C-alpha cells in the first residue's frame, strides 16, 4: 500500500449551528462502505464545538475512546461518577466496555473548542468501564514523538493504557523540526496533521491532511512550518471483542 494521502477536503464535513465536524470514517449519518475503519481504528472525528454547547448523555460499549483537546476546554461527565475538564494538551482514555453513558460539552461561555475523538475496537467484550486522563506538555512533545496512549501490555508508566495493540503518538514540531517512526513488520500507521505543514517522504501534508501508511520501514516527518501532528501505530492483524 505504501503511503495514501487523504486531503483535508476529502473528509466528510458536517456543519450545524453548534458543531462543525469532519469524519474520517463512517459515523452516525455518514455511511461510506469504502471508509469503515483502518485496522482497529474505527472512528476519527475532528470536532469544533461552539461555546456552551455539546453532546448530551449518550451510550457506548466495547470501544476504547481516545479524546485529545487542541483548543478550548472539554467538560466530561459519565454515569460512573467521573467528572472533569480536559484542557489543551490533555488526552483522555475511556473504556466503554459493558456500557457507559457520558456527556461532553464546551464548558466556556465565549471560546470555541477543537478536539479529536478516536475510537479503537476493544480486544475483549464487556470490559469494566473506566476513564483516565493525562497532560502532555508542549515542552515534552517538542520535536519528539511522544507515546501518549499505549497497549495495556506496554510497561510505559508515563502513558495512558487501552485494551488493544495500538499506540498513539503526539508531536509538536518547530520549523524544520523532524521526527521519525520505524514501522515494525505487519504494522501500519495513521498520520494526521492537526495544524501546520510537513514533508512525509516525498509527500507534502498540511492542516487536516491524513495519511494511511503500510509496508513502509521508516517514516520521516519534517516540518516546513510549526506543526502539531498525531500518529497512530496499528496492527495489520488484531483481536476484536474476543
Secondary structure, 3 states (H helix, E strand, C coil): CEEEEECHHHCEEEECCCEEEEECCCECCECCCCCCCECCEEEEEEEEECCCCEEEEEEECCEEEEEEEEECCEEEEECCCCEEEECCCEEEEEECCCCEEEEEEECCCCCCEEEEEEEEECCCCCCCCEEEEEECCHHHHECCCEEEEEECCCCCCCCEEECCCCEEEEEEECCCCEEEEECCCCEEEEEEEEEEEEEECCEEEECCCEEEEECCCEEEEEEEEEEEEEEEEEECCCCCCC
